[in-house]
Structure formats: C-alpha cells, structure tokens
Amino acid sequence: MIHQFNLPEKTIYNAAGCHCTTLQDLEDLQFSQAGAIMTKSCTLEARDGNPKPKYWNNEEISVNSNGLENLGYLDYLEYFKNNRDVDTDKPFILSVAGLSLEDNITIIQEAFNAGVYAVELNLSCPNLGGVPVSQDIEQLDYYLKSIVSSTNYENVDIPLGLKLPIYTNKNDITKVAEIVEKYDVAFITCSNSMPNCIVYDSYVSFDGEMSITNPLKNIMGGLGGKFMKPIVLGQIYQFRQALSLLNNTRCKIIMCGGISRGFDCLEGEKVGANYFQIGTALDINGTDIFEDIIYGVDDADGPFGPDIEEVQDDADVFDIETN
Ligand code: DHB
C-alpha cells in the first residue's frame, strides 16, 4: 500500500511540543481553528522531563530544554479514543519520541491499532544528550527498517511521517530523501528546533542596573521563532529537490519554523511546503494564532484564507503537483 498524508490544502496546526502536553491543551486545540491536533512527543511512560525553568520566550524567539515532559502515550491515545466522535473532531496526529527503538515500535503499533490519523515520528529531540537518531543516517535507516517491518506498516492504512532536524549538509538531505522513498514515509516536517543554544535575558532597568540572566536551569536548549524561517525554507527547498530527483511527489512537506502570519506560509508554498505547523507563535499568542494566520489580522499579513488564489500566481518554485 502506498501511504498518503492528505489533509485539506493549506492546513495549519500546532507543532509538536507547543500547547499540546496536557489534555486541556489538546482540548484547546480541538476548539480552535487548528486544522489538526498534534500531541507532545510521547514516550512509553509519563515523564516530568528536565528541571524547571525549562522554557522562555520573548517576541521573537523561544528556547526550551523540556526533556520530553509528557503524559505517556496511553493518555494521548485515550484522549483520541474519547474524542473521535465529537463534532469538533479533527485529524489526530500522535508525535512519538520513544526512548529506544523497542519503545517506538510499541507506541507506533498501539497508535496504529487505535486508528489515529497519522504518526509523526520524532527522532530528533535535542534535549536528551547523545546524537539524535535522525542525525546518524545509518541509524535512521535501521530504525525505519525495523519499525516498518515490526508494525507491518505496508498493510496499515495510516501514514507515518518524520520530524526532521536541521541538516546543514546537502549529502544528508539526499540520503534522508532516499530513506523517505525507500520506506514510504508519507510526510516530513521541517524542522525541529535549533539545538544546544544559549539565550540570555539581558536588559537595563530604569535605575540603570544591568541584568543578564540565563532563563534555563539546563543552560542550553532548542531555539525556535522567527529566525527559523529562512532555515526551514532552505530545508524544504532542498528536500523537494532531492525527492523530485527520486520521482517522489507524494511525500508531503510540513513547514515548521518561523511562521507567525500568512505570508510566511506563502513563502513556504513557494519552496514546496504543503501544510504548516505553528510553534513559538502559538506559545506566545495562544490558540487564537490559528485564526489570525488564516484570516490575517491586518492587510500587511497577506491573506492565507479565502483570497489566497490572488497572490498565488507565480508562487511555486517547483512545478510539482503532490498527490
Ligand atoms: C523535546 C524537544 C524537542 O525539540 C523535541 O523534538 C522533542 C522533545 C523536549 O525537550 O521535550
């Protein structure tokens, strides 16, 4: 079976990790304008994650050293089962970040059994130490081979996608595209946060005292926010190119990074993105951000909703119809 990840055109939803850890978070998404619900990347057992404080943002950037705080996969699947028939029902995507290959297989198998809409496998968590699997291409191949065969993916009508890290080496992008083609990965999400960054919250107070504080207990964390946009546009462009060389036009690419208004999504479409995830801007603004992006808050936003055809004419760098 060929797997398809087909959401309505231009679907916008939350990035894994943003406003999706608690059941209340998921309910907020359910009643928002988000076009799908993504969970926090989950593990076999519930986790508290890294010590607090482990998140900080200003208007431009966010930094997190969350450490996979999550309820455990069973609670997320339970939420899905309890809510799938309500009238605000939306595609439910389980983000999976098991701590071992075996854990990932177990969680994905259970997600398939539960009938989730899709699984986004996250092998790029930067906050656990060690080399994330997705940065080690041979390991990534081995993981996917094992997961695909152990879960009988070929015969399961549920798409599996990959949350990818930032690849600064073109050769890695070529090899990951080959893996995507080889194992019928239905979508890739570009990209995870920029790992191992240090942010200082620095300011001079009214009485002239300077304050320089590192907001994270763990010192370093994954960076997200507006600066990510040029990075992810480059990632998407290169992946579209690499996939098209393999004649793969069915893999959907989800833009994740630096989106805070409709124009950002249009730029993503130019380089071949199909759908859009909101991270830092969701943390900053709450779930109203979906409505703001879809309809625009002022003229400068550019329409991403009803009028989009008007600005679309020469939008696509690639003349590729995904299907
Ligand atoms: C965490 C951070 C990530 O960027 C990720 O992809 C998964 C988990 C975290 O620290 O919880």
Residues whose N, C-alpha, C, O or C-beta is under 5 A from the ligand:
A	BS01	DHB	S41 S65 N66 G67 L68 E69 N122 S124 C125 P126 N127 N192 S193 G222
